[in-house]
């Protein structure tokens, strides 16, 4: 076992802007590299994690390349969060077979490089798919596999996000660290974003370029003004309701155009958090959707985290994709702490 945490090396597949990686970085692991197909993630990953970003699709990454990255590291840790869209409840009725290949490619790299520890984070629904079950069966030939269902508020993450965390180790079973928060101590929306400067739809905080909100059409502005805190389109006059909401099946879209509540954790952040028509993303009292900064804070990215190099080239849609696709930093740190605790226990055995 390594005498130094810096001998525990991490390569992050599907790294994005580095939410998961940053958890390992802050826990003292040696970050070798992040790999992602989206070149726009490169600046944020490198600026915050002190490691190179490799712009490559996972299907083009060879086992030899990953093995070379690890080199002679004492403990090799391969982590990854395959984009969850094909497994989410929003897409479960669609044929996303081609996108399932991402997990197959991750499995291929694990099988060929044989890292000491493997971790993957995804939506809970993925466990019902054959591609995931096959991945588990392959892992179980060489690893002790543990699967944890995580409710993010239990670890101080202020959003009602549920995630599957898989950790497989050659050294034995890996337990997640104990929960840090009970229901009475859950971090609320107000805890996370309540101190930010009020802004209007379409406005940017002059002191914080990340605190910017998407503009609204006059009709959507009227709709959000007609929505009470914690409420949704059900409170509107019929004249401003969408036709689909007037039909019986409209009841299944209760959260869209909704406002969040100050006294509860926020909604699960997606890549569309800036659009009030795509979920319960309305600010509790200001007439707009979440700002980019607010979403980043709900994803527990620290205020110091750098997302862009040139503030003149800030695009809400790009930043929304980066933040919405990220593993919450604090969840990344929970995973890192759990693996560190596990490796330490093995080393002291």
Backbone torsions as a table, in degrees:
resi	resn	phi	psi	omega
1	UNK	NA	149.1	-177.5
2	UNK	-69.9	145.1	175.7
3	UNK	-86.0	-18.2	-178.6
4	UNK	-124.9	141.9	177.3
5	UNK	-62.4	-26.6	-179.9
6	UNK	-67.1	-10.8	175.7
7	UNK	-86.7	-3.6	175.6
8	UNK	-95.6	107.6	-169.8
9	UNK	-102.1	138.8	-176.6
10	UNK	-122.0	130.9	167.9
11	UNK	-117.7	128.4	-176.4
12	UNK	-109.8	114.6	175.0
13	UNK	-89.0	144.2	-174.3
14	UNK	58.4	46.1	-169.8
15	UNK	-71.1	-25.0	-176.1
16	UNK	56.5	-138.9	-179.8
17	UNK	-86.2	1.6	170.2
18	UNK	100.2	24.4	178.7
19	UNK	-60.0	-48.7	178.2
20	UNK	-67.0	-46.7	-179.8
21	UNK	-56.7	-40.9	-175.3
22	UNK	-64.6	-29.6	174.6
23	UNK	-62.3	-42.8	177.3
24	UNK	-68.9	-39.3	179.7
25	UNK	-59.3	-45.4	-178.0
26	UNK	-72.1	-20.0	176.7
27	UNK	-90.4	5.5	172.2
28	UNK	90.9	8.5	176.7
29	UNK	-72.4	156.4	175.9
30	UNK	-87.2	114.2	179.7
31	UNK	-86.4	118.0	-178.2
32	UNK	-84.7	-48.0	-178.0
33	UNK	-172.9	160.7	170.2
34	UNK	-121.0	142.8	-178.1
35	UNK	-125.2	129.2	179.4
36	UNK	-157.3	149.9	-178.1
37	UNK	-78.6	-16.9	-176.3
38	UNK	-91.7	107.1	-176.5
39	UNK	-65.5	-22.2	-178.0
40	UNK	-71.8	-9.7	178.5
41	UNK	-84.7	-12.1	-171.1
42	UNK	-58.6	-46.8	-176.8
43	UNK	-60.2	-51.3	-176.4
44	UNK	-62.9	-41.5	-179.7
45	UNK	-60.8	-50.3	-175.4
46	UNK	-71.0	-38.6	-176.4
47	UNK	-66.7	-25.0	-175.1
48	UNK	-107.6	-14.7	-171.8
49	UNK	-122.8	0.9	174.1
50	UNK	58.5	34.6	-178.4
51	UNK	-146.5	156.9	-178.0
52	UNK	-73.2	147.5	174.8
53	UNK	-102.2	127.3	179.2
54	UNK	-108.4	114.6	-177.8
55	UNK	-85.1	96.9	-175.5
56	UNK	-156.3	145.1	172.4
57	UNK	-74.8	143.0	-178.1
58	UNK	-58.6	-31.8	-179.1
59	UNK	-68.5	-17.8	178.6
60	UNK	-97.6	-0.2	179.9
61	UNK	-87.7	126.7	-178.7
62	UNK	-93.6	152.0	175.1
63	UNK	-58.3	-35.8	179.5
64	UNK	-61.7	-38.1	179.3
65	UNK	-64.7	-43.0	179.3
66	UNK	-66.4	-42.3	178.7
67	UNK	-61.7	-37.9	178.7
68	UNK	-66.9	-37.2	177.9
69	UNK	-62.4	-43.7	180.0
70	UNK	-67.8	-34.9	179.8
71	UNK	58.5	-129.5	-177.3
72	UNK	-102.3	26.7	179.1
73	UNK	-56.0	140.6	-177.4
74	UNK	-67.5	-45.2	178.0
75	UNK	-126.1	122.5	-175.6
76	UNK	-104.9	124.7	-175.5
77	UNK	-122.5	118.2	178.8
78	UNK	-108.4	120.6	-178.7
79	UNK	-123.2	159.2	179.0
80	UNK	-174.0	148.5	175.9
81	UNK	-128.7	92.4	178.6
82	UNK	-59.4	137.3	178.6
83	UNK	-47.0	130.2	-168.3
84	UNK	-89.4	-3.4	-174.0
85	UNK	-53.2	-41.5	-178.0
86	UNK	-67.7	-15.5	-176.1
87	UNK	-107.4	-3.9	-174.6
88	UNK	-76.5	163.2	179.7
89	UNK	-64.0	-25.5	-178.8
90	UNK	-70.2	-23.8	-174.3
91	UNK	-118.6	8.6	-171.0
92	UNK	-65.4	-19.8	-179.3
93	UNK	-92.2	-2.9	-177.4
94	UNK	-98.2	153.8	177.2
95	UNK	-83.6	105.5	-178.1
96	UNK	-116.3	29.4	-174.2
97	UNK	-54.2	-41.7	-178.1
98	UNK	-61.7	-36.9	-178.6
99	UNK	-72.9	-22.9	177.5
100	UNK	-64.6	-17.4	-179.6
101	UNK	-60.1	-22.9	-179.9
102	UNK	-60.5	-41.4	177.7
103	UNK	-70.9	-35.6	177.0
104	UNK	-62.0	-40.4	179.4
105	UNK	-69.0	-38.2	176.2
106	UNK	-62.5	-42.9	177.9
107	UNK	-61.0	-39.8	178.5
108	UNK	-60.3	-44.6	-179.3
109	UNK	-66.4	-37.7	177.8
110	UNK	-63.4	-46.9	-177.1
111	UNK	-62.2	-38.4	-174.2
112	UNK	-85.5	-29.6	-176.6
113	UNK	-97.5	-21.4	177.3
114	UNK	50.2	58.4	175.2
115	UNK	-65.0	164.3	-179.5
116	UNK	-75.3	-35.8	-179.4
117	UNK	-134.1	139.3	178.1
118	UNK	-126.5	137.1	175.2
119	UNK	-137.8	141.5	177.3
120	UNK	-140.7	139.2	178.0
121	UNK	-120.0	138.3	-179.6
122	UNK	-162.4	-178.0	177.6
123	UNK	-73.9	148.7	-178.1
124	UNK	-57.5	-29.4	-176.2
125	UNK	-63.2	-20.4	-176.3
126	UNK	-61.9	-25.8	-175.9
127	UNK	-67.1	-16.0	-179.2
128	UNK	-87.5	-7.2	-175.0
129	UNK	-94.5	143.0	-176.1
130	UNK	-60.5	-34.9	-178.4
131	UNK	-62.4	-35.6	178.2
132	UNK	-74.6	-41.9	179.6
133	UNK	-61.8	-38.1	177.5
134	UNK	-66.8	-39.4	177.3
135	UNK	-59.5	-43.7	179.7
136	UNK	-63.2	-44.4	-179.1
137	UNK	-60.4	-38.8	178.7
138	UNK	-68.1	-40.7	179.3
139	UNK	-62.7	-39.6	-173.4
140	UNK	-66.0	-12.4	177.1
141	UNK	-70.9	-27.9	-176.0
142	UNK	-128.9	-6.9	-173.4
143	UNK	-131.4	155.8	165.8
144	UNK	-89.0	116.5	-172.2
145	UNK	-104.6	128.5	173.9
146	UNK	-123.8	137.7	179.9
147	UNK	-121.3	126.7	-176.4
148	UNK	-120.1	133.8	173.1
149	UNK	-96.9	117.0	-172.2
150	UNK	-110.1	127.6	169.5
151	UNK	-98.4	110.7	-167.3
152	UNK	-55.8	-36.4	177.4
153	UNK	-57.5	-23.8	178.8
154	UNK	-64.8	-14.9	179.9
155	UNK	-120.8	26.0	174.0
156	UNK	77.8	18.8	177.8
157	UNK	-96.1	119.4	-170.1
158	UNK	-83.2	48.5	173.3
159	UNK	-147.9	147.4	-175.5
160	UNK	-80.7	62.9	-175.4
161	UNK	-102.5	132.3	174.8
162	UNK	-113.0	129.9	-176.2
163	UNK	-136.4	150.3	172.4
164	UNK	-95.1	129.0	176.9
165	UNK	-120.0	118.0	177.1
166	UNK	-104.4	131.9	173.6
167	UNK	-133.5	121.6	180.0
168	UNK	-119.5	132.4	-176.1
169	UNK	-135.9	143.2	173.5
170	UNK	-75.8	-14.0	-174.5
171	UNK	-94.2	-7.6	-178.9
172	UNK	135.0	-172.2	-176.6
173	UNK	-72.3	138.9	178.4
174	UNK	-109.7	119.9	175.7
175	UNK	-96.0	143.0	172.1
176	UNK	-70.5	149.6	175.2
177	UNK	-60.0	159.1	-179.1
178	UNK	-62.0	150.2	177.5
179	UNK	-59.3	142.9	-177.1
180	UNK	-99.5	-14.6	-175.7
181	UNK	-138.5	138.3	171.4
182	UNK	-99.9	170.1	-177.5
183	UNK	-51.3	-33.5	-179.1
184	UNK	-77.0	-12.9	-177.8
185	UNK	-117.8	13.2	178.8
186	UNK	-57.8	139.6	174.8
187	UNK	-69.9	129.1	-177.6
188	UNK	-97.5	171.8	176.1
189	UNK	-58.4	-40.3	-179.4
190	UNK	-65.5	-38.2	176.7
191	UNK	-59.1	-39.0	-172.6
192	UNK	-81.9	-43.0	-170.6
193	UNK	-127.6	2.8	-171.5
194	UNK	-64.9	-19.7	-176.8
195	UNK	-95.7	-0.4	-179.6
196	UNK	-72.2	152.7	179.8
197	UNK	-65.0	133.6	176.4
198	UNK	-61.5	137.4	174.0
199	UNK	-135.6	159.0	177.7
200	UNK	-96.4	167.3	174.7
201	UNK	-58.3	131.3	-179.7
202	UNK	85.3	-0.3	-176.1
203	UNK	-99.6	156.5	175.8
204	UNK	-124.3	133.7	174.9
205	UNK	-67.6	120.1	-177.5
206	UNK	-61.2	-20.9	-179.8
207	UNK	-97.7	-6.0	-179.0
208	UNK	-147.4	94.6	-176.1
209	UNK	-63.3	-15.2	177.6
210	UNK	-82.8	-18.8	179.1
211	UNK	-86.7	79.2	-178.3
212	UNK	-136.4	143.3	-177.6
213	UNK	-122.1	148.4	179.2
214	UNK	-68.1	145.9	177.4
215	UNK	-70.8	159.4	178.5
216	UNK	-123.0	147.4	173.2
217	UNK	-70.4	159.3	177.6
218	UNK	-54.4	-38.7	-179.5
219	UNK	-67.3	-44.3	179.4
220	UNK	-69.7	-29.5	174.1
221	UNK	-65.2	-41.1	176.4
222	UNK	-63.4	-39.8	-179.7
223	UNK	-64.4	-45.9	-178.7
224	UNK	-68.2	-32.4	176.9
225	UNK	-68.9	-21.8	179.7
226	UNK	-92.0	4.6	-175.5
227	UNK	-107.5	121.1	179.4
228	UNK	-77.7	162.4	176.1
229	UNK	-55.7	128.6	-178.6
230	UNK	79.2	-4.4	-177.9
231	UNK	-98.8	-172.6	-178.7
232	UNK	-149.8	-157.2	-174.6
233	UNK	-65.6	-15.6	179.6
234	UNK	-62.1	-21.4	-178.7
235	UNK	-85.9	-6.7	-175.3
236	UNK	-78.2	158.3	167.2
237	UNK	-69.0	150.2	-178.9
238	UNK	-57.4	-28.9	-175.5
239	UNK	-63.0	-25.2	-177.7
240	UNK	-111.2	4.4	176.8
241	UNK	-76.3	150.2	173.2
242	UNK	-73.7	151.6	-178.6
243	UNK	-59.1	-37.1	-178.2
244	UNK	-65.3	-27.6	-179.9
245	UNK	-76.5	-18.7	-179.8
246	UNK	-82.7	-13.0	179.7
247	UNK	-89.8	163.3	-177.1
248	UNK	-59.1	-39.1	-177.9
249	UNK	-71.2	-11.7	179.9
250	UNK	-63.7	-20.6	179.9
251	UNK	-63.3	-20.3	-178.4
252	UNK	-79.6	-6.2	179.2
253	UNK	-111.9	51.2	-171.7
254	UNK	-68.0	-30.6	-172.2
255	UNK	-82.9	-23.7	-174.7
256	UNK	-64.1	144.7	-177.1
257	UNK	64.2	16.5	-177.3
258	UNK	-88.5	157.1	171.8
259	UNK	-98.3	147.2	173.4
260	UNK	-82.3	175.5	179.3
261	UNK	-116.3	142.2	-179.8
262	UNK	-62.8	-38.1	-169.1
263	UNK	-89.2	11.8	179.4
264	UNK	-131.3	161.8	170.9
265	UNK	-59.6	153.6	-178.7
266	UNK	-75.6	176.8	177.1
267	UNK	-70.1	160.1	173.9
268	UNK	-62.3	125.4	-178.2
269	UNK	-78.1	128.0	175.4
270	UNK	-118.7	-179.0	178.8
271	UNK	-71.8	-5.8	-177.8
272	UNK	-113.6	24.2	-177.7
273	UNK	-61.5	-19.9	-177.2
274	UNK	-83.5	-0.3	-176.1
275	UNK	-117.1	114.0	-175.9
276	UNK	-65.5	-19.1	-179.6
277	UNK	-85.1	4.0	-175.1
278	UNK	-115.8	16.2	178.8
279	UNK	154.6	-173.4	177.8
280	UNK	-86.1	76.0	-175.4
281	UNK	-116.4	12.4	177.6
282	UNK	-77.0	138.1	175.6
283	UNK	-62.0	145.0	-177.1
284	UNK	-57.6	-32.7	-176.8
285	UNK	-135.8	-23.8	176.9
286	UNK	-85.2	144.3	-171.2
287	UNK	-85.6	75.8	-177.6
288	UNK	-171.2	172.0	171.4
289	UNK	-84.2	175.4	177.7
290	UNK	-57.4	147.3	171.4
291	UNK	-84.5	168.1	177.9
292	UNK	-62.8	-42.6	178.7
293	UNK	-60.7	-43.3	-179.4
294	UNK	-61.6	-42.9	178.4
295	UNK	-64.4	-39.9	178.5
296	UNK	-62.3	-40.4	178.8
297	UNK	-68.1	-36.8	176.6
298	UNK	-67.4	-27.0	173.9
299	UNK	-85.7	6.6	176.7
300	UNK	62.2	23.1	170.7
301	UNK	-67.4	132.6	177.4
302	UNK	-64.3	156.4	179.5
303	UNK	-60.4	-27.5	-178.2
304	UNK	-77.5	-10.5	-173.6
305	UNK	-64.2	129.7	-176.9
306	UNK	-94.7	122.1	-178.8
307	UNK	-105.4	-18.9	-175.5
308	UNK	-147.4	152.6	-179.0
309	UNK	-94.8	-37.7	-176.1
310	UNK	-119.9	109.5	-176.0
311	UNK	-65.7	-13.9	177.9
312	UNK	-78.3	-8.9	-176.7
313	UNK	-118.8	36.0	-179.1
314	UNK	-86.0	124.1	177.3
315	UNK	-120.4	125.2	-178.0
316	UNK	-58.7	-42.7	-176.5
317	UNK	-64.4	-37.8	178.4
318	UNK	-68.1	-47.3	179.0
319	UNK	-63.6	-35.6	178.4
320	UNK	-64.6	-38.2	177.0
321	UNK	-65.3	-44.1	-179.8
322	UNK	-61.2	-47.5	-175.1
323	UNK	-75.8	-41.8	-179.2
324	UNK	-66.7	-31.4	179.7
325	UNK	-83.4	-11.0	-173.3
326	UNK	-74.2	151.4	164.8
327	UNK	-75.5	130.8	177.3
328	UNK	-53.1	130.3	-177.6
329	UNK	-51.3	-43.5	-176.9
330	UNK	-67.0	-32.7	175.2
331	UNK	-68.6	-38.2	175.2
332	UNK	-58.8	-38.9	-179.6
333	UNK	-71.0	-34.6	175.2
334	UNK	-61.7	-45.1	179.3
335	UNK	-62.9	-45.0	-179.6
336	UNK	-62.6	-44.8	179.2
337	UNK	-61.4	-39.2	-179.2
338	UNK	-64.6	-43.1	178.9
339	UNK	-68.5	-40.6	178.7
340	UNK	-62.4	-42.9	178.8
341	UNK	-63.0	-41.1	179.8
342	UNK	-64.0	-48.0	-178.7
343	UNK	-66.7	-37.8	177.0
344	UNK	-63.5	-40.4	179.7
345	UNK	-65.3	-39.9	178.4
346	UNK	-66.2	-42.1	-178.8
347	UNK	-65.3	-27.8	-179.0
348	UNK	-92.3	-3.8	-176.3
349	UNK	-71.9	NA	NA
